[in-house]
Amino acid sequence: MPIIKPLVGVVGPCGSGKSTLIAALEERGYKCRHIAQEHSYVKDMWKRISNPDVLIFLQASFPVCTARRQLNWGKSDHAEQQRRLTHALQHANLVVETDTLSPAEVATRVLDFLEKL
């Protein structure tokens, strides 16, 4: 009997590594949803869009986000994204601080978590 993997939602500020993580999870057979909650004023959009079985929150600091994505924005823009992400953060099954981790390390932490479900 095949193992049914959970639907994984991934949220976080721009530049936190969402797209990279989703690619790694999908390579391993997970169905994922990139949830752009950071752009929405609807606090539970993450749930309305995909209602994931598991919600992964990727956290990254302002300097790291701007370096990764060459974003032309200020600290207030990052703070606003964090505010919009508050509800998702409170409901996340796993929070991963990505500042000092490589993409492979982020994927390993998330996969280890998912395999224990």
N, C-alpha and C positions, 0 to 999 in steps of 0.2 A: 504494500500500500504506500503510495507516494506521500511524502511529508509536505503538508501545506504550510507554506511560509507566510508570516504576517504581512499585511500591507504597511509599509513604513513611510511615515511622513517626516520630512526633514525641513526644519526651520532655522533661521538665524539671520544675523545682519548680512548685508552685502559684503562679500569678501571673506566670509567665515569658512567657506569650503563646501557648501551645499552641493553644487553641481559635481564636484570631484568625488564626494562621498557617494552620491547617488549612482554615478557611473561604476564605482567599485562594487556597490551592493548589487546592482543589476547584473554585473558580470558573474556574480555568485548566485543568481537566480531569484533575487528578491524583487518584488514589485514595489516601486517607490513613487512617491509624489513630492515634487519640489513645490513647497508652499511659500509663496512670496508674501508672507504675513507682514513683513517689514514695510510694505508699501500700502497697507490697508488700514483704514480707520475702524474697520469692523473687528473688534477684539477677538472674536472666535472664528474668524474666517478660516483658519487652519482646519477647524473641525467641519465647517460647512462645506468646504471644497472637497475634502477627501475622507473625512472621518477615519483616520488611520487607526490600525490596531495598535501601533507603536509610534510614539512621537519622539523624534530625536532632535535635540536643540544643540546647534553648534554655536559656541560663543567665541568671539574674537574682539580684541581691543581696537580702538580707533586707529592707532598707528599701524597695526598689522593689516586691518581691512583696507586702509588707504594704500598701503604699499603693495598688497596683493593685486588690487584691481586698478591702481592708478586713478583712484576716485578724486574728483575735484569737488570736495565738499568739506564742511567744517565739523568741529566737534558737536555742534548743536544738531547737525543732521544725523550724526551717529546716535546721539542721545535720543532723538525723536524715534529713530528705528527701534532702539531699545525699549522705549515706552510702548510702542505699538506691538512689541513682541512679549510684553509682560504676561499676558494671559497664556500664551503658548508655553512660556518658560515655566509658569506655575503648574502646567499640566503635562510637562515633558516626562517621559519615562526614563530618559537618559540625557544628561547635559555633558557635553564634551568641550573643554576649553582647548581651542585649537592653536593658540598663539605659538606655542613651543613644539608643536607636533608636526611631523611630516604628514602628507596625505595618506601614506601607507599606515602610519601609526594611528591616525584617526580611524581609518577603515578597520584596523585590527581591533581597536577598543569597541567599536560599534558591533562588529561581527561577533566578538566574544560575548557581548551582552545579548545579542539576538539568539545566539546558540544556546543560551541558558534558559530561554523562555519556555 
